[in-house]
Amino acid sequence: MEKIASISLLFLVYFLGSLALVQMSIRPMRKLISESRGNGKHWQTNYLKIMGFSLILSLATTLLAFYLFPDQSL
C-alpha cells in the first residue's frame, strides 16, 4: 500500500512538473477552423499533444526513479 501511494505521489509531482515544462516549450494553441463546406466552425487545439507528451515524460521518470532507487525494506 505504501508503495502504491509513493508511486502515485511521485507520478503526480512529475506529471505536474513536466506539464509546466512542456507548456513552456510547446505553447498551447487554439484557433478557429472553418469547415470546407462552410457550414460550421470548430476549434483546433494542441492540448492533447501537450498532455500526452507530459504523461509519457512523467511515466518514464517515475519508472526510472523506482528502478534506480529500489525499496530496501522488503
Secondary structure, DSSP 8 states (H G I E B T S, - for coil): -HHHHHHHHHHHHHHHHHHHHHHHHS---EEEEE-TTSS-EEEEE-HHHHHHHHHHHHHHHHHHHHHHS--S--
